[in-house]
Amino acid sequence: MAVNSPLPVAADLKPVAGIEIGFAQAGIKKPNRKDVLVMKLAPTATVAGVFTLNRFCAAPVQIAKAHLAAARETGKPVVALLVNTGNANAGTGELGLSLANETCAALAAQLGCEAAQILPFSTGVILEPLPAAKVIAGLPQAVAGLQADNWFNAAEAIMTTDTQPKAGSRTVTIAGHTVTMSGISKGAGMIKPNMATMLGYLAFDAKVAQPVLDLLVKQVADQTFNCITIDGDTSTNDSFMLIATGAGSLVIDSVESPEYRELAAAVTELSLFLAQAIVRDGEGATKFITITVEDAASVAEARKIAYSIGHSPLVKTAFFASDPNLGRILAAIGYAGVDDLDVSKLNLYLDDVWVAKNGGRNPDYQEADGQRVMQQSEILVRVKLARGDQAATVYTCDLSHDYVSINADYRS
């Protein structure tokens, strides 16, 4: 069960003008489950994305990136996104590329466009051929069911080991214009930037120039989906897409405008909610942990230390056991790779408890106080380096017995 993350309510998820959603039960891995998703876009839409940095990136990632580039070169808009769960189509070589292209061509035929106007995405088991015939057989059902208020079904249709769908909506007013946005995400394991085993899709009805959206998606990902880690494994299929449908009245064509800053803030807030929902639903997770490193010489340095703490199996298992073995955090800071770190100036806090003072155990620290915090379902780890004025925050979870069980039995 996700940590302090209530199930989204379908009625609370707002339709976004300019995007229609349909789904199908294609039996890709398991029968009677939603596993194919189609998101059809208005001709006015602009699309931007960021993808995994794993060199073994999946066939759909390669094709989606190529199709996005083609859309910029030809001026032909992206018509639809096609997502399947149950199979990652990664580690499948030329066959995987061919199968993904087949699904794009099949959906294009249904929608009356070119295959290059379809962006494919997959998630699931690696090193197994995509059952393209099943995906294609499900497309008529998905296309026939296209409608604006299908966000909850969309969230369910991209789940793998997730215990619940992840979705949210926001409505904001910018310069007198109402902007509606909705988004979904998936992910529970193989989570580490850049990016994580995750898929994320967020649409809003403003009209945004392509160069502006390209910058926005990178800024948002850097502050949200690239700040989460569950197990330190970077996936082959990660993708985060922003869709500006252009169906609303707000128009943004400059990153220097106050309207851009307000939109960026709203998109970042919803994206952070979706990113944190992934961590809260981490495989076997029982605790949600925020790690903030302050007073660093640079943001990169702060992140390096925060990730070192968040990736440590020893730290994560201590949190699972509510064991205040907090020297493990100091060890993780020490091997983070900041070679000139003066640990004699370092201070460590666990929520309101001052654990380490000037590089050593705080004389006033009582283990009972540390254990009190460790027993909470939400915990803040705060590190102060006394090296500068930069900071970074990373979100993670504990590592439990269930994580091993889930991943030992993943393909069954």
N, C-alpha and C positions, 0 to 999 in steps of 0.2 A: 504494500500500500504506500502511495506517495506520501512524503513527509510534509504535513501541514499544507496539502495542496488539494482543495476540494474539487470534485468532479465538475467540469464546466457544464453549464446549463444551456441546452440548445437554443432556448428562447432568448437568451442573453447575447447570442452571437449575431451581430448585425450584418445584413446583406450589404454588399458594397456595389454600387452601381458600376456597370462595366465589366463584371466578372460573373460567370455562371459555372456551377460545379455539378458534376455528375460522378457516380461511382458504380462499381459492379462487384459481384462475387464471382471471381473467375477460377477459384480453386487452385491458385498458384502453388501454395504449400499446404493449406488446410481447407477443407470444404466449409461452406456456409459462413464465410467471413469476408468482410469488405477488403479487397486487396488491389483494386484498380481505381485510379482517380483521374478524372479529366477536369482541367480548369480552363474554360474557354474565355478569351479576352476580347474586349471591344477593339475595333480597329484603331482607336485613339490611344491605346495603352502603350506605355514604354516599360521595358523590363530590364533589370540589372541583377547580377548575381555575383557571389563569391563561392569558391569551391575548395575542396580539400587540397592540401599541399602534398599529400601522399603520392610518391612517384608511381605507385601501382594504382593510379586512379582508374575507376571503373569505366566501362564502355559508355554508359549514359552520360557520365561527366564529360568525357571527351567530346561526345556528340553535342551535348547542350552548349558547351563552350564554343564549338565550331558554328553552331546554328545562331548563337547570339552574335558572333562576329559577322556572319553572313547578313544578318538583319541590319547591322550597321552599314555594311558595304552596299547593299542593294536597296535599302529603304523600305523593304517589305517587312511589315510588322510581325511579331510573334503572335500566332493565332491561339495556341493552346499549350498547356503544360500537361504531360502525361506521366503519371507516377504509378509504380507498382511496388508492393511489398511482398515479402516471401522469397525473393531472390535478388541478390545484389548485382548480378551480371558483372562481376569483377573477377579478374584473373581468368578471363575467358578468351583473350586474344582476339584474332580477326573474326572468329565465329561470333563472339559477343558483340562486336561492332555491327556485324551483319544483322544479327537478331534485333538489336536495338533500332537499327535503321528500318527494319521491317515493320516494327510497331509504329514508328513515326509515319511511315508511308500509309499504313492502314488507317490511322486516325486522320491523316491529311485527306484521304479519299472520302472519309465520312463528313469532313467539315468543308470540303471544297477548296483546299489550299495546297501549297507545296509542302513536301516532307520537311524541308529546311525551315519551315515556319512552326514546327513542333519542337518543344524542348522535352527530352525524356529524362526521367529520374527513376532510380531503383534503390531498394534497400532490402537487406535480408542476408541469406547465406552466400559466402564468397566461394569461388572456384567451381560453381555449378552453372551449366548453360541456362540461359533464360528460357523458360517455356513460352516462347513468343506466341505460339498458337493459342494458348490459353488467354494471354493478354488480349490478343486480337479478337478472340471470340467474345470477350467481355465488353468490347468497345461499343457495340450497338446499345447495350443496356445503359452504359454510362452516358452516352450521347443523348439517348432518349430521355434520360432523367435530369438533364441539365436544368438547374434552377439557381436562383440567387441566394436562397437561404439554406444552403447545404453545408455550412461550415462545420457543424458537429460531425456529420457523416464523413466529411473530408478528413477531419482529425482522426477518426477511427480507421479510415482506409489506409493510413500510412504507418500504423503501429506495427512494431515487431515484438520485442520483449517488454514494451511499455505495459504498465498495469492499468493505465487509463489514458484517454485522449487528452491532448494539450491544445488549448485554444483560448483566444481572448479577443475582445473588441473594445474600441475606444471611439468616442466622438469628441472632436475638438473644434473650437472656433478660432480661425486665423484670419486676421484683417477683415472680419465681418463675414467670412465664408465658412460654412460648416463642412468639415472633413470627416468622413466615416472611414474607419480602418478596422480590418479583421485579420487575424493570423492564426496559423497552426504550426506546430512543431512535433517532432518525434525524436526519440533517443532515450536509451537507458543504459547502454554499455558501449564499450569501445569509444569512450568520450575523452578527447583531449584536443586542444587547439593544435595546429590551425587546420581544419576546424575540428569538429567532433563527429562521431557516427550519428549524424543528425541530418534531418531535413527540416527546413523552415521556409514557410511561404507567408508573406505579409502583403496585403493589397490595400490600397487606399484610393479614393476617387478624385484626388487632385491631378492636374495636368502638370507634369514635370519634364523639363527638357532632358534628353538622354545624357549629356555630360554631367548634369546636376545629379541625376539618379545614380549614375556610375560612382560618383564621389560619395553620395549618401549611403549606399549599401556598404561601402568599405568602412566608412566612419562608424556606422551602426554595428556592423559585425565586430569591429575592433573593441567596442565598448560592451558588447553583450555576449554573443555566441563564442567569441574568442577569449572569454574570461571564465569558462567553465571547464571542469575536469572531473571525471569519475574514476577512471582506471589508468590514465596515462597512455592509452592506445589511440593513435590517429587513424581514422577509418579511410576506406577507399572511395566512399560515395558521398561525402558531405557536400551539401549545397544549401545556400540561403539565398532566397530570391525576394526582391522587392518588385512590386507591380504597381505602377501609377496608372490607373485606368483612364484618366483624362475625362471621366464622365461628370465630374463636379465642376464648380465654378472657380475654384482657386487655381491660379496659374503661377508656376514658379520657374523662372528661366535663369536665375543667378544664385550662386551660393553666397553672395554678399548681402542678399536681401534679408530683412528681419523675418519675412514670411518663411524663408528657408530655415532659419534658426528655430523658429517655433515648430515647424513640421518635423525637423530633425529631432527635436526634444521629444515630441509625441511618439514618433516611430521608435526612438531608442527606448522609451519607457515600456512600450508594448513588447518590443523585442527582448528586453531584459526579463520581463515577466515570462515570456515563452522559453528563454534560455534557462532561467532558474527552475522552471517546471521540469525541464529535462533532468537537472541534478536532483531535484526533490523526488523524482521517480527513478533514480539510479538503481541498477539491479541490486536487490537486497538491501537498499539503503534504509537506515533507521534514523539518521541524523543529517541535518543540513548545516553546512559549515561555511562561514564567510571568513576569508583570510585577507586581511588588509595590512600592507606594508607601507609605513609612513616614513617621512624624513629621509628619503633616499636621494641619491645623487641624480638619478634619472628614472623615468617610468620603466624603461627596459630592465634596469637593475631591480626595481621593486617587484616587477612581474617574475623575474627569474627566481627570486627568493620565495615569492608566494606560490609559484608552481612547484618548487622543490618541496615545500611543506605539503601542498595538496596532493602531490603524486606519491608521497612516501607510504608504502604499505604499513610500515611500523606505526606511523602517526595515525593512519586511518583505522587500523585495528585497535589501537588504544582508545580512539573515540568510540568505536563500537562497543568495547568492553566497559566504557565509562571509567577507564583506568588513567589516573592523572600521572602517567609516565611521561612527563612533559619535557624531559631531557631529549626525547626523540625529536621534538620540534627544533631545539637548539642544534642538534646534529644535522637536521635537514637544511637549516639556514647555513651551517658551516660548509656543507658540500655543494651549495648552490652554484658556485663558480664565480663569486665576487671576490677576487683574489686579494684586494687591498682592504677588505672589511675589517674594521677595528671592533672586535666583539666586546671590548671592555666598555664600549659606550652603548651597547645594545640593551633594550628593554622589551620584555615580553609580557603581554596581558592576555588573560582568558576571560572574556567579557569584562567584568569590573574587578577581576582579581589580578593583582600585580605579581606575576610569577617570578620573572628574572629581572634583576636590577643591576645595571652596569656590567652585564656579561655573566653574572653569577646568580645563584638563588637569592631571591629577596629575603632578608632576615625575617620579615614579617609574614612571609607566605606560609599558610597552613594547608596541608594536603587535603583536609576536609573541605576547604573552600574550593580547591581545584576540582574535587570530585563532585561537589554540588553543581558546578557548571557543566562538567562532563556528562552528567545525567540528563541534561536538557536535550530537547529534540532540535533546538536551534542554538548554535554556538558561534561566537565571534572570537577569532584569533587575531590579535593585533600586535604587530612588530614595529618598534621604533628604532631606526638605525642611526640617527644623529649625524647624517651625512649631507643633507640638503633639504629641499622643500617639495620633492616629488613623491607621488604615491601611486599605488595600484591595488586593485581588489580582484580576487579570484574566488569562485564559488565551487565547493566540492561537497562530498558526502563521505560517510564512513564506509568501511569494507567489512562485510559480514560473511557468515557461513553461506548464506543464501546466494551471494555473488558467485561463489565457487560452484554451487549446485546448478544454478541457472546456466552458467557457461559450460559446465561439463555435459549438460544435456541439451544444448542449444539446437541441434539439428534434428532432434526427435519430434 
